[in-house]
Amino acid sequence: MITIKSAREIEVMREAGKMAAKTLHFLGKNLKIGMSTEDINKMCHEYTINRGGIPATLGYHGFPKSLCTSRNEVICHGIPSEKEFLKNGDIINLDVTTIWKGFHGDTNYTFLVGDVKPEVKKLVEITQQCMMAGISVCKPGARIGDIGAVIEEMAHDNGYSVVHEYCGHGIGRKFHEEPQIVHVGKKGTGVEMRPGMTFTVEPMINLGKRHCKLLDDEWTVVTKDKSWSAQFEHTILITESGHEILTQFSPEEWTEADDKI
């Protein structure tokens, strides 16, 4: 069942989205070569809790950490570890979901660590453009398939593949709601978008082939061919005239207090 949010619920989702966005921005500002992904997890947990939020991933279906850290060939759902360290030339996706007043804000970003190879930089840039292209077609009367169609076309035009098995999702009081937002598709197909719908757009784009496998920890998803993968995500709202990105903030909204754990 697809939930249509009320004006009050939308306002709380704006707050949750902004909190998630600020958390993600803080983590990105503080990434350093040599730090462990567990260091990132601790920062995320403290930053969220100290602002009255709840890290949504912690304990979600048994997930053991407060965010997902997906590095290089990891497509999604990487588990932070004291044994995994950031190296010069890496890319790492940080996926942050914050619960605020009972509602979820979900966002992720692929960060460059040090000197990254040009072909990997391009992958990251095009992946972000794919996400924004998918968001750009969102408006009342459009179809969910329109999102996947434009993302798939852009990725393939640049020689990349799109992961089929993992997708965006409706979001609100629940972390994952209907509808599913698949990042491949055919224009004009799928659920019709209506004002008050909230969902994520979060394409996973691979340098190599699209195929993936789940590791023995039952969370971490990697590319089968070990090619590197990038991802970006925003939570959006369908408005009366178009869409609104809920997981962002303007530079003037960043304060000195936001720079502290």
C-alpha angles and dihedrals in degrees: 000000000000114000121218109209124227123229090261093049091049091054092053090047089054088055093047091047093050091049091052091047093051091048091052092047091050092051092049092051090053101046113124135180108257098029118122125239086241088061087057091048092053091050091050093048095049094042091052098042093046089059095050097259130124123228101237097204095057105104093353103150085336099309104156104210143059097244141006119256112195115183129192108313092017108106099192147328096044112172117229113245139186087224098056116083133187113248131195108272096026127128120211132189116212113198113195126184119180128193113212123174089343097309132103132233113191127188141146139187135190110229127201115231113210118308108002123190114259094241090054092046089054091051090053093047094048092046090056089048089050090055093049092046089053091049092047093067094052114113139118111297095021119117130239089238089064089069095054093042095058094041093049092048094050094046094048092045087060094047097256133123130231123227109239102187099065125051150166121276148197113273140189129103085000124056091227122028136154137316110058113218107213115194096221124056153110124285115250096024133108134029118348114243116240133186111272096033115129124194144144129255108202117155120192110209125190131206088216133025123337097239119115141183135207116235125228092265085071092230113062114087118197136178112266092224092045092241116149122263135202133197140184129186141189132175110229139190125215107228131193091268106024134314142311126212106227099186101068140075136199119254093247089061091065110096136183088260089059089061092063131078 
